[in-house]
Structures are given as structure tokens and as C-alpha cells.
Amino acid sequence: YLTKDVMVHAKMLQEFLDWTSRQWQINAFWRGVKYNKSVGGVSTSNHLKGTATDVSFKGKTKMDYVGKFDKYANKWFEICDKYKVYGEFGLYDGFYHIGSHITYQKKHCKFDRRSGKTVYL
């Protein structure tokens, strides 16, 4: 299960979290099929492969996420480019979704689940 993609994702995530200089809480990483379904995850979720992580700030409000969304997404995509993978960065109500090794799209994907807006870069 510890594939090369999982190890690269973990390395990329560490680089991103170190860059932000914030205290983070990891809410979700690797999910099994049953659990993924129970939390509303899609059957193609990168959480099932260990290449997606949901994170939140410790002690921050929902608006803190909106204010940093573009800056953090751009940094994540810069890291993805460095590792030559496609990534996704999503904003949910109170946390970010950070994914790598996206195979369904040959572009980076930034999305806001609160508004339904998706942008492919």
C-alpha cells in the first residue's frame, strides 16, 4: 500500500505544510472504501489511494480558509509541478482538500465546494 505515489504525496504535503508555517490538523488521509462512502466520498477519491489529505488550521475560523485559498492553492500547484504530478486543491466549509497524482485530468484542479466552482489550470 505504500506506493511510490503515496510516498511522493507525503513528501509534497510536508513541504507544503512547512512552507505555510502554521499549525495544521490532519482530518483525513488514507480511507478505506467503506469509510470513504460513509463520509460522502466519491468512488474515485484519491483518499482511497493515499494521495489526498484534508487539513484544517488549529483555532481558525471558516473565513480564514477563504482568505488564503488562492495563495495556498498556487503554492500547492508549484510543488506539484516540481514533482511532475497533477494536483487538486479544494476549499470546503472549514478545511482544505489537498490531492496529488490526479489521473482523471491532465491539469491542476482548484475547486470551492461551498459554491460549486471548479477551475482547471
C-alpha positions as CSV (number, residue, x, y, z in Angstrom):
1,Y,0.0,0.0,0.0
2,L,2.9,2.4,0.5
3,T,3.3,3.0,-3.2
4,K,5.7,5.5,-4.8
5,D,2.8,7.9,-5.3
6,V,1.8,7.8,-1.6
7,M,5.4,8.5,-0.6
8,V,5.7,11.4,-3.0
9,H,2.4,12.8,-1.8
10,A,3.6,12.7,1.8
11,K,6.8,14.4,0.9
12,M,5.0,17.1,-1.1
13,L,2.5,17.6,1.8
14,Q,5.3,18.0,4.3
15,E,6.9,20.6,2.0
16,F,3.6,22.5,1.7
17,L,2.9,22.4,5.4
18,D,6.4,23.6,6.3
19,W,6.1,26.4,3.8
20,T,2.9,27.7,5.5
21,S,4.5,27.9,8.9
22,R,1.1,27.1,10.5
23,Q,-0.1,24.5,13.0
24,W,-2.3,22.1,11.0
25,Q,-4.7,19.4,11.9
26,I,-4.9,16.4,9.5
27,N,-8.6,15.5,9.3
28,A,-8.4,12.7,6.7
29,F,-5.7,10.9,4.7
30,W,-6.0,7.4,3.6
31,R,-9.5,6.0,3.6
32,G,-10.9,2.5,3.1
33,V,-13.8,2.1,0.6
34,K,-16.5,1.6,3.3
35,Y,-15.4,4.6,5.4
36,N,-15.0,6.8,2.3
37,K,-18.6,6.0,1.2
38,S,-19.9,6.7,4.7
39,V,-18.4,10.2,4.7
40,G,-19.8,11.0,1.2
41,G,-16.5,10.5,-0.7
42,V,-16.7,9.6,-4.4
43,S,-15.7,6.2,-5.6
44,T,-12.7,7.7,-7.5
45,S,-11.4,9.6,-4.5
46,N,-7.7,10.0,-4.2
47,H,-8.1,9.3,-0.4
48,L,-8.6,5.6,-1.5
49,K,-5.0,5.7,-3.0
50,G,-3.5,7.6,-0.1
51,T,-2.8,10.7,-2.3
52,A,-5.2,13.1,-0.8
53,T,-5.3,14.8,2.6
54,D,-7.8,17.0,4.3
55,V,-6.3,19.6,6.6
56,S,-7.6,22.4,8.8
57,F,-5.9,25.2,10.8
58,K,-5.9,24.9,14.5
59,G,-8.1,27.6,16.1
60,K,-9.1,29.4,12.9
61,T,-12.5,30.5,11.6
62,K,-14.1,29.4,8.3
63,M,-13.2,32.8,6.8
64,D,-9.5,32.2,7.4
65,Y,-9.7,29.5,4.8
66,V,-11.3,31.7,2.1
67,G,-8.6,34.4,2.6
68,K,-5.7,32.1,2.0
69,F,-7.3,29.8,-0.6
70,D,-5.7,31.1,-3.8
71,K,-2.3,31.7,-2.2
72,Y,-2.2,28.1,-0.8
73,A,-3.6,26.5,-4.0
74,N,-0.9,28.3,-6.1
75,K,1.8,27.1,-3.8
76,W,0.5,23.5,-3.9
77,F,0.4,23.6,-7.7
78,E,4.0,24.9,-7.7
79,I,5.0,21.9,-5.6
80,C,3.1,19.6,-7.9
81,D,4.9,21.0,-10.9
82,K,8.2,20.4,-9.1
83,Y,7.3,16.7,-8.6
84,K,5.8,16.5,-12.1
85,V,2.3,15.5,-11.0
86,Y,-1.1,17.0,-11.4
87,G,-2.8,18.2,-8.2
88,E,-6.0,19.4,-6.8
89,F,-6.7,21.9,-4.1
90,G,-10.2,22.3,-2.7
91,L,-12.0,24.5,-0.2
92,Y,-14.7,23.0,1.9
93,D,-16.6,24.6,4.8
94,G,-13.8,24.7,7.4
95,F,-10.9,22.7,5.7
96,Y,-8.8,22.3,2.6
97,H,-8.6,19.2,0.5
98,I,-5.1,18.7,-1.0
99,G,-4.6,16.0,-3.6
100,S,-1.8,14.8,-5.9
101,H,-1.3,12.2,-8.7
102,I,-4.6,13.2,-10.3
103,T,-5.2,10.8,-13.2
104,Y,-8.7,11.8,-14.3
105,Q,-7.5,15.2,-15.6
106,K,-4.3,16.3,-17.2
107,K,-4.4,19.7,-15.5
108,H,-4.4,21.0,-11.9
109,C,-7.8,21.4,-10.4
110,K,-8.9,24.1,-7.9
111,F,-12.4,23.9,-6.5
112,D,-14.7,25.5,-4.0
113,R,-17.3,23.0,-2.7
114,R,-19.2,25.8,-1.0
115,S,-20.0,27.5,-4.3
116,G,-19.6,24.6,-6.7
117,K,-17.0,26.5,-8.7
118,T,-14.2,24.4,-10.3
119,V,-11.2,25.8,-12.2
120,Y,-8.8,23.7,-14.3
121,L,-5.3,25.2,-14.7
